[in-house]
Amino acid sequence: MNPTPTVAAGPQPASSIRDLARCLACGASLRGESSCPRCGRAYPCSDGILEAIGPLSGRNRIVAAFYDGPGWKRFRPWEQGFLILQGGARKARMEILRHLLIPGRDPARGLEVGIGDGANLDVLPPGWVVHGVDIARTQLQACLRRHPEMTGRLAWAEAECLPFDDATFDACWSIGGFTYYRDHEAALREMCRVTRPGGPVVVADEIPGLHRAGLGHLLGVPSFDAWWLRRLGLDREFVQMVLAFDVDLEAVRTRVWPESSRHRIWHGLGYCFVNT
Ligand SMILES: C[S@@+](CC[C@H](N)C(=O)[O-])C[C@H]1O[C@@H](n2cnc3c(N)ncnc32)[C@H](O)[C@@H]1O
C-alpha cells in the first residue's frame, strides 16, 4: 500500500501562518495582520516564526526549559537509539503517521503540535502543507534550519492554547511530548477544535512510568532511578517532574475523546490515541 493523506478535495494552498491565526485573548481572526483587529494584542513574527505565547507555567515551563537548553541535546542520542530499536525512525514514526493517511485522497493542510526540529516532515508524503507549533523556540529555529520551506508556517505556541481558527486543518497530530503537556484535556480539545470535522487527530508518546521498571524502583530505592535519569541527560527539574507524574492519560482520553481508539505502539512502550 502506498497511502496518501486524508483531506478535503484539491490541493491546499500554502498559507502564511498569520492568515490562519486567531487572537489568543479575544478569539478574533488575525486576517494576516500583525496585531488583533479587535483587541489590539500584538503578534510579532520574527525569523519566520509567529509569537503567540504567554508566560509558561507548570510542566510546560519545565519542558520548554529542557528543550531550549542543553538537556535535550544530551538526551537526543538516547531517543535516536530508542527509535533504532523500534526498527528505525521511519518505521517507528509511520506506526503513528499511518493513522493520518487514507489511500486515494489529496494532499492535506496539517498541523503538528510539538513539531520539534521537524523530523516527521522527512516521513510525511511530499504533497502535504504542514504547519507547526512548539513551546521551545530553539526547536522551531532548528526546524527552520532543517526545513527552510517551513518559514511562515511555524508558531511559538502551547498545545493548550492553539492560535488558530476552528476547523483550519485537515489533520492534526502530536508525536512525543504529550505525556508531559501541562493540561492534557485542554490540548486534546484544542487539537480537535482546529481540525475540520472528521479529520484525524492523533497523539502518541512513550507510556509514562517507564522508569518504574528501573533497578531503583525494583529495589525500593527510587533515588537511584533519579540518578540514572540524570545520567541520561535530563535536567534535575525534569526528572522530578517525571518521578512525580501521576495523571491517568487513559481516563483523560476516554473522557475528552469518547469516540477515540487507543493503539499499542513501539512494542508496548508507547501509546497512540486516534480520534476521527
Ligand atoms: C520529543 S519532542 C518531539 C518532536 C517531534 N514531534 C518529533 O516527533 O520528532 C517533543 C516536542 O514537543 C514540544 N512540546 C512539549 N510540550 C508542549 C506543549 N505543551 N505545547 C507545544 N509543544 C510542546 C517540545 O518543546 C518538543 O519540541
The ligand as a MOL file (V3000), in Angstrom:
LIG
                    3D

  0  0  0     0  0            999 V3000
M  V30 BEGIN CTAB
M  V30 COUNTS 27 29 0 0 0
M  V30 BEGIN ATOM
M  V30 1 C 10.1650 14.6440 21.8990 0
M  V30 2 S 9.9800 16.1520 21.0270 0 CHG=1
M  V30 3 C 9.1910 15.5480 19.5460 0
M  V30 4 C 9.4220 16.4300 18.3490 0
M  V30 5 C 8.7540 15.9130 17.0670 0
M  V30 6 N 7.3120 15.8700 17.2060 0
M  V30 7 C 9.2640 14.5520 16.6910 0
M  V30 8 O 8.4560 13.6090 16.5710 0
M  V30 9 O 10.4780 14.4140 16.4710 0 CHG=-1
M  V30 10 C 8.6100 16.9390 21.8840 0
M  V30 11 C 8.3550 18.3850 21.4340 0
M  V30 12 O 7.1140 18.8070 21.9880 0
M  V30 13 C 7.2640 20.1450 22.4350 0
M  V30 14 N 6.2380 20.3770 23.4710 0
M  V30 15 C 6.1980 19.8340 24.7110 0
M  V30 16 N 5.1280 20.2580 25.3810 0
M  V30 17 C 4.4430 21.0890 24.5360 0
M  V30 18 C 3.2390 21.8440 24.6540 0
M  V30 19 N 2.5060 21.8380 25.7770 0
M  V30 20 N 2.8500 22.5910 23.5940 0
M  V30 21 C 3.5850 22.6070 22.4510 0
M  V30 22 N 4.7320 21.9320 22.2960 0
M  V30 23 C 5.1630 21.1700 23.3190 0
M  V30 24 C 8.6850 20.2020 22.9530 0
M  V30 25 O 9.1640 21.5260 23.0720 0
M  V30 26 C 9.4240 19.3550 21.9180 0
M  V30 27 O 9.9180 20.1220 20.8570 0
M  V30 END ATOM
M  V30 BEGIN BOND
M  V30 1 1 1 2
M  V30 2 1 2 3
M  V30 3 1 2 10
M  V30 4 1 3 4
M  V30 5 1 4 5
M  V30 6 1 5 6
M  V30 7 1 5 7
M  V30 8 2 7 8
M  V30 9 1 7 9
M  V30 10 1 10 11
M  V30 11 1 11 12
M  V30 12 1 11 26
M  V30 13 1 12 13
M  V30 14 1 13 14
M  V30 15 1 13 24
M  V30 16 1 14 15
M  V30 17 1 14 23
M  V30 18 2 15 16
M  V30 19 1 16 17
M  V30 20 1 17 18
M  V30 21 2 17 23
M  V30 22 1 18 19
M  V30 23 2 18 20
M  V30 24 1 20 21
M  V30 25 2 21 22
M  V30 26 1 22 23
M  V30 27 1 24 25
M  V30 28 1 24 26
M  V30 29 1 26 27
M  V30 END BOND
M  V30 END CTAB
M  END
